[in-house]
Amino acid sequence: MRKFALLGATAVVFLAVPAVAQDMAAPADPAAATAPAPTYDQTTTTDDAPKAPDGTRAFGIDPYVGVMGGWEQFDNERNPAGIPQAVNADGTINRHYKLDGALVQGVVGFNVPLGPVFVGVEGNATKGVSGDIDWEYGAAGRFGFRAGESGLFYGKVGYQWVNFDKFGDDSHDYNDVTYGIGAEFGPKDIGLKGLTGNAGFRIRTEVSTFGAAHSFRPMMGIITHF
């Protein structure tokens, strides 16, 4: 009798296991059997670091070099740098003559992006290609904000030295503070569809002065960021 009971219990177990497995495999909702399998976005990224307006990193070091061309004219007023004033034959100040000349300038520097703004340092060496100016050189700090895809608007304050051909071999360097404002625009900002990407080339325009507005110096050129 005990053997028949054991055989009966074993049969019940073997019959129940497939039924339970079938119930576990079957969906609770018949409609779920035809529902499409979920999909996942494989492009999801965890790079949620702050970005500058041009899509580059918000913080870091942005070195650059550049070549610019322009022109500078000095007034004929007394100035702290000691630049000689042009005089007439009778010794009076010549109000019609002003020292000036065309310039070619090389610049090198770096920016430190701070989110939507930036600070930086820049040095320059400048050669006069016509007129009264022989050489110029100096350094300045820059500060401003980033705009658009790769634009920069900035102010600058520094120190500049200038040497004139006009005064012959005895000429020496005259120095004073320099101030300026300027802007840089990358390819996307001027409609070139981002030809060189986020960094690459930018067009710079700048106006600066020597001393307390004793010169007017417009410049324009190409700056290469890397």
C-alpha positions as CSV (number, residue, x, y, z in Angstrom):
1,M,0.0,0.0,0.0
2,R,2.8,2.4,0.9
3,K,4.5,1.6,-2.5
4,F,1.3,2.5,-4.4
5,A,1.1,5.8,-2.5
6,L,4.7,6.7,-3.4
7,L,4.2,5.8,-7.0
8,G,1.1,8.0,-7.1
9,A,2.8,11.0,-5.6
10,T,5.7,10.7,-8.0
11,A,3.4,10.6,-11.0
12,V,1.6,13.7,-9.7
13,V,4.9,15.6,-9.4
14,F,6.0,14.6,-12.9
15,L,2.7,15.7,-14.3
16,A,2.7,19.0,-12.4
17,V,6.2,20.2,-13.3
18,P,5.5,20.7,-17.0
19,A,2.3,22.5,-16.3
20,V,3.9,24.9,-13.9
21,A,6.8,25.6,-16.3
22,Q,4.2,26.3,-19.1
23,D,2.4,28.7,-16.8
24,M,5.6,30.6,-15.9
25,A,6.6,30.9,-19.6
26,A,3.2,32.1,-20.8
27,P,2.6,35.9,-20.5
28,A,0.0,37.1,-18.0
29,D,-1.6,39.3,-20.7
30,P,-2.3,37.5,-24.0
31,A,-1.7,40.8,-25.8
32,A,1.9,40.9,-24.5
33,A,2.8,37.9,-26.5
34,T,2.6,39.9,-29.7
35,A,4.2,43.2,-28.3
36,P,7.5,44.1,-29.9
37,A,10.7,43.7,-27.8
38,P,11.9,46.9,-26.2
39,T,14.8,48.8,-27.9
40,Y,17.6,50.8,-26.3
41,D,19.5,53.9,-27.4
42,Q,23.0,52.7,-28.0
43,T,24.3,56.3,-28.6
44,T,23.6,57.5,-25.0
45,T,26.7,59.1,-23.6
46,T,27.8,60.0,-20.1
47,D,29.8,63.0,-21.2
48,D,27.7,65.7,-19.4
49,A,30.7,68.0,-18.7
50,P,30.1,71.7,-19.1
51,K,30.6,73.0,-22.7
52,A,31.5,76.4,-24.1
53,P,29.1,78.0,-26.7
54,D,31.1,76.5,-29.6
55,G,30.8,72.9,-28.2
56,T,34.3,72.6,-26.9
57,R,35.3,72.1,-23.3
58,A,34.3,74.8,-20.9
59,F,37.5,74.8,-19.0
60,G,41.1,74.3,-20.1
61,I,44.0,75.8,-22.1
62,D,43.5,77.1,-25.7
63,P,46.9,78.1,-27.3
64,Y,47.1,79.9,-30.6
65,V,49.4,81.7,-33.0
66,G,48.5,84.3,-35.7
67,V,49.5,86.8,-38.3
68,M,47.9,90.2,-38.7
69,G,48.3,93.3,-40.8
70,G,47.3,96.9,-40.3
71,W,48.3,100.5,-39.8
72,E,49.1,102.8,-36.9
73,Q,49.2,106.6,-36.7
74,F,50.5,108.5,-33.7
75,D,49.4,112.0,-32.7
76,N,51.8,114.9,-32.5
77,E,51.1,115.7,-28.9
78,R,53.4,115.6,-25.9
79,N,53.3,112.1,-24.3
80,P,54.7,110.3,-21.3
81,A,56.7,107.9,-23.5
82,G,58.8,110.8,-24.8
83,I,58.2,110.3,-28.5
84,P,59.6,113.5,-30.2
85,Q,57.1,115.9,-31.7
86,A,57.4,117.0,-35.3
87,V,58.2,120.7,-35.5
88,N,58.3,123.4,-38.2
89,A,61.4,125.3,-39.3
90,D,60.6,128.0,-36.8
91,G,60.3,125.5,-33.9
92,T,56.6,125.5,-33.6
93,I,54.6,122.2,-33.4
94,N,53.7,120.8,-36.9
95,R,50.0,120.0,-36.5
96,H,49.8,118.5,-40.0
97,Y,52.5,115.8,-39.7
98,K,51.9,112.6,-37.7
99,L,54.1,109.5,-37.4
100,D,52.5,106.5,-39.1
101,G,53.1,103.3,-41.0
102,A,51.8,100.0,-42.3
103,L,52.5,97.0,-40.1
104,V,52.8,93.2,-40.2
105,Q,52.4,91.5,-36.8
106,G,52.9,88.0,-35.4
107,V,51.1,87.0,-32.2
108,V,51.3,84.0,-29.9
109,G,49.2,83.4,-26.7
110,F,46.7,81.3,-24.9
111,N,43.2,81.6,-23.6
112,V,41.8,80.0,-20.5
113,P,38.1,79.2,-21.1
114,L,35.9,79.7,-18.1
115,G,32.6,78.5,-19.4
116,P,31.0,81.4,-21.4
117,V,33.9,83.8,-20.6
118,F,37.7,83.6,-21.0
119,V,40.9,85.2,-19.9
120,G,44.3,85.0,-21.6
121,V,47.8,86.3,-22.2
122,E,49.3,87.3,-25.6
123,G,52.7,88.5,-26.9
124,N,53.4,90.3,-30.2
125,A,56.2,91.2,-32.5
126,T,55.5,93.8,-35.2
127,K,57.5,95.0,-38.2
128,G,56.8,98.3,-40.0
129,V,56.7,97.7,-43.8
130,S,56.3,101.3,-44.8
131,G,56.2,104.7,-43.2
132,D,57.9,105.8,-40.0
133,I,57.6,102.7,-37.7
134,D,60.5,100.2,-37.6
135,W,59.6,97.7,-34.9
136,E,57.1,97.2,-32.1
137,Y,56.8,94.5,-29.5
138,G,54.8,93.9,-26.3
139,A,52.5,91.8,-24.2
140,A,48.9,92.1,-23.0
141,G,46.2,90.4,-21.0
142,R,42.9,89.6,-22.6
143,F,39.5,89.0,-21.2
144,G,36.0,88.7,-22.7
145,F,33.3,86.3,-23.5
146,R,32.5,83.6,-26.0
147,A,29.6,83.9,-28.4
148,G,28.0,81.8,-31.2
149,E,29.7,78.8,-32.6
150,S,33.3,80.0,-32.1
151,G,33.2,83.8,-31.6
152,L,35.2,85.8,-29.1
153,F,34.7,89.4,-28.0
154,Y,37.4,90.9,-25.8
155,G,39.2,93.8,-24.3
156,K,43.0,93.9,-23.7
157,V,45.4,95.8,-21.5
158,G,49.2,95.6,-21.7
159,Y,52.5,97.2,-22.4
160,Q,54.0,98.1,-25.8
161,W,57.4,99.3,-27.1
162,V,57.8,101.1,-30.4
163,N,60.9,102.1,-32.4
164,F,60.8,104.6,-35.3
165,D,62.8,104.7,-38.5
166,K,62.1,108.4,-38.7
167,F,64.6,109.4,-36.0
168,G,67.6,107.5,-37.6
169,D,70.2,105.4,-35.9
170,D,70.0,107.2,-32.6
171,S,66.4,106.2,-32.2
172,H,65.5,104.1,-29.2
173,D,62.4,102.2,-28.0
174,Y,59.5,104.3,-26.6
175,N,57.2,102.5,-24.2
176,D,53.8,103.0,-22.7
177,V,50.6,101.1,-21.8
178,T,48.3,99.8,-24.6
179,Y,44.6,99.3,-24.6
180,G,42.3,97.6,-27.2
181,I,39.1,95.9,-28.1
182,G,38.5,93.2,-30.6
183,A,36.6,90.2,-31.9
184,E,37.3,86.8,-33.4
185,F,34.9,84.9,-35.6
186,G,35.2,81.2,-36.6
187,P,34.1,79.7,-40.0
188,K,30.5,78.9,-38.8
189,D,30.0,82.5,-37.6
190,I,30.8,83.9,-41.1
191,G,28.8,81.3,-43.0
192,L,31.5,78.8,-44.0
193,K,29.6,75.8,-42.4
194,G,32.3,75.0,-39.9
195,L,34.9,74.1,-42.5
196,T,37.7,73.7,-39.9
197,G,35.6,72.5,-36.9
198,N,35.4,74.0,-33.4
199,A,39.0,75.1,-33.3
200,G,41.0,75.8,-36.4
201,F,41.1,79.3,-38.0
202,R,39.4,82.4,-36.8
203,I,39.4,85.9,-38.3
204,R,40.4,88.6,-35.9
205,T,39.6,92.3,-36.0
206,E,41.1,94.7,-33.4
207,V,41.6,98.3,-32.6
208,S,44.1,99.5,-30.0
209,T,46.0,102.6,-28.9
210,F,49.4,103.5,-27.4
211,G,49.4,105.4,-24.1
212,A,46.4,107.7,-23.3
213,A,45.0,107.5,-26.9
214,H,48.2,108.8,-28.5
215,S,47.8,106.4,-31.5
216,F,45.1,104.7,-33.5
217,R,45.9,101.2,-34.6
218,P,43.4,99.0,-36.6
219,M,44.5,95.5,-37.3
220,M,43.0,92.4,-39.0
221,G,44.3,88.9,-39.5
222,I,44.1,85.1,-39.1
223,I,44.4,83.3,-35.7
224,T,45.0,79.6,-35.6
225,H,43.8,77.8,-32.5
226,F,44.9,74.2,-31.7
